[in-house]
């Protein structure tokens, strides 16, 4: 009997809808607080929930690092400290649609990384899809004006967002290193040292005058956005994605994950933002190329 994939598909779509709203909501939150506070608050508020869930599901023994503390700390630094700061600072200087398109390039970046480091040359079809992805990204970022200069533009934020994508790619690679851990255990144990580092980095930034403690009015204004970022995108979406991947497989999940930019563009339109036709074309090229490569890899691996 064929396994019913509908529950898994619905779980992945929940994550897609949540992550599609992450960049637009972050941009609104950054009108009230800075990136350091937002990254720290999101991590610190979500961490106790993960700790309680891990204790409930796997017991106190699951908090043992089993000599994996250095590696877990490194991956946690990439996934929570590095990604969090680069993402929120990047969104501060860029646009939500840029963020979601750049982050969606992670499969392409991973293929290039394997080529450079592991000498595993991607198939020609994949390389063509990567080129199409880059072309689509440039259309979105430059709004069709490929001669646009960095001055006064979003290039600084876009570079930081690319760094965030690389950090998250590195964090994801840690899943294989800790394959004997559950997804919940890997998330929790990597986040614990990362949160400590994030506290230190934020404190140093405060001493240097790069960030400030928000007032009561700012915290009240950002509370709904922070609740969405913590509860919906970090907790609900993260757990839904992990559960969905187990039910329908990683390739199927990644195929549906390509819809995240579509959700972001829809949210931005609902917010009243007007896109140029060339931006839709660029986003469409990115989504199409990623989906096409996913389908190709499915067939390629099968054969």
N, C-alpha and C positions, 0 to 999 in steps of 0.2 A: 504494500500500500504506500502510495506517495505521501510524503510528509507534508502537512499543511503549513505553508510558508506565510500565510496571511498575518498571524500574530507577530512574526519576526519583521515583516515588512512594515507593519503599523508602528512597531517600536522604533525602527530606523527613521520613519517619517516624523515621529515625535522629536527625535534628536535633530533632524534636518530643519524642522520648523523653529526649534529653539535656537539653534546655531545661526540660522538665517537672520534672526533678530538681534544677535549679539553685538555686531558692529554698530548698527543704528542706535541701539540703546546705550552702548558705551559712549558714543558721540554726544548724546544728550546728557549723560552723567558727567562728562568732562566739561560741561558748561558750568558746573557747580564745584567740582573738586578736581585736583590734579591727578596725573597718571600714577604717581607713587602711592597716594592714598587709596586709589581705586584698586590697584593691583594687590596691595597689602590687605585691604578689607575683604576683597573677594577670596583670597587664599585663607586668611585667618578665620573668616566666618564659615567657610565650607569645611575646613579641616576637622572641627569637632564632630560634625555629622559623620564624616567618613570614619573617624576613630570609633565612634559608638557603633556604627554599622559593622565594622570589622570585628570588634569585640563580641558583638551579638552573633554574627554569622560564623566566625572561625575561632573565637576564644582568645584568651590572653596570649597563648603560645604563638599566635600569628604575628605578634609584634616583634618576634625575634628576627634579626637581620641575617642570621646564619652566615656571618663573615661577609655579608654583602653590603655593609654600610657604606664603604667608599663609593662603590659603583652606583648604589641607589641614590646617594647624595648627589653624585654627578648628574645622573639622569633627572633627578628632581630639580636641580638647579637649572637645567635646560628647559624643562617642561613648565615649571612654575615661576621661578625667579626671572629667567631670561625671557621666556615667552610672555609672561605677564607684563613686565616692564616695557619690552619692545613693542608689544601689541598696543598697549594703552598710550604710550608716548607716540607711537606711529599714528594711531587714529587721531590723536590731538593735532598732528600736523598734516593729516591727509583726510580722506573721505571714506565712509563706510563701504562704498562700492569698490574702491581700490583695495581695501583690506580683504574683503571676501574673495576677490579675484586672485590676489597675490597668495593668500592662504590656500586656495584651491589648487595651486601649482605644485603642491607637495609631492604628488606621485611623479610628476615630471622631474622635480629636483632629486627625488630618490633614484630615479633611473640614471640621471647624469652622475650622481654620487657613486653608484655602483660601477659605472663605466670608468670613472677617474681613479677610484680607490681599489676596487676589486677586479678591474680589467674585464668586466662583463659588459661587452658592447650590446646596447639595446638593439632590437630588431629595427630595420629601416622604417617600418610602419610607425613604431613608437617615436623614432627621431622626427619623423614628419609631423606627428601629432604634437610633439614638444615645440617644434617651430611654429605650428599653428597657434598653440597656446600663447607663446611669446608675442606673436603678432596681435592676437586678440587683447592681451594685456596692454600692449602699447596703444591700441586704439582707445581703450577705456581711460588709461592714464593721461594721454595727451589730447583726448577728445578729437582725434583725427589729425591734429597738428603735430606731426612727428618731428618738426623742427623746433618744437617748444623748448625753451631753455629752463634750467632749474630755478632761476631767479623768480621768486614770488610764487612758485608753484608748489606742488605737493611732493616733490622728489625726495626731500629729506625724510618725510614720514613714510614714503613708499619704500625707501631703503631699509628703514627700521622694521617695517612690516615684513620685508623679505627676510631679515634676520630672525624675526619671530617665527616665520615659517620654517626656517632651518633649525631653530631651537626645538620646535615641536616635532620635527622629523627625527631629530636626535633622541628626543624623549620616547617617541614611538618605537625606535630601534631597541630601546631597553626592554621592551616586552619580550623579545627573544632571549635576552640575557637572563631574564627572570621568568622563564616559561613555567617553572615549577611553582610559581606563585599565582594566586588568583588575580584577576584584574583589580578587584577591590583592595587586595593586600598591596599590590604594586603601587597603586595610586596613593594609598595612605602612607606607606613607609617611605616613598620617595618625596611626598609632600611635606612630611614632618621636618627634615633638615632644611628643605627649601624654604619653608616658612621662616625658620630661624635666620637664614641668610637674608631673606627679604626684609625682615625687621631691621637687621643691621644696615643693609643698604639704604633703607628709607631713613633711618636715624642719621646716617652720614650725609644723605642728601639734605636733610633738615638742618644739620649743623652748617652745611655749605650754603644754605639759603636757596637751594633748588626746589624745595617743597615746603609747604606750611601745613599746620594742623587746621583743618576746616572748622568753622564755627558751627553753632547749633543750627542756624538757618540753612547752611549749606548741607549739613548732614540730613536734615529733614527733607530738603528738596531732592536729595539724591537717593533717599531711602527706597522708593519704589523701583528705581533703576537697579539699585544694588540687590534688592530682593530678587529681581529677575535674573541678574547675572549669577547670583549665588545658588538660588533654589532651582531655577529653570535650566540655565545653561550648564552649570557645573554639576549639580546633583541629578536632576531628572534626566537631562539629556545624556550625561555620562553613563548613568546606569542603564538607560534605555538602549544606548548604542552598544554597550558591551553585551547586553542580553540579546539584542537583535542580531549581532554578529554571530553569536553562538548558534542561533536558530537558522539563519539563511546563508552564513558564510561571509568571509571578508570581501570577496569580489562583488557579490551581490550588494553588500552594504555600501561599498565604495561607489558602485554604480548609482545607487539612490542618493549617496552623499553629494553627487555632482549637482543636485538640485538646490544646494544651499545658496549659491549666488542668485538663483531665480527668486528665492524667498526674500533675500536681502533687497533686490531691486524692487520687489513688490512692496516691501515695507517702506522703502524710500519714496516710492510713488504715493503711498498712502500718507506719508508725512508731508506731501506737497512738493517734493523735489521733481524737477523736470529734466529728463535725460535727453541728450541729443541722439538722433538715430544711429550715429556712428558708435555710441556707447553700447547700445543694444546689440549692434553687429559684433562688436568686440567681445562682449560677454557671451554672446551666442557661440562665437568661435571657440572660446575657452571651454564652455560646457560641452559643445559637440565633440571637440578633439579629445577631451578627457573620457567622455562616454565611449567614443569610438575605440580608443586605446584599451579601455577596460574590456570591451567586448572582444577585441582582437586577442588580448592576453588570455582571456577565457578559452578561446578557440585554440590559441597557440599552445597553451599549456596542455590542453586536452589532447592535441595531436602529438 
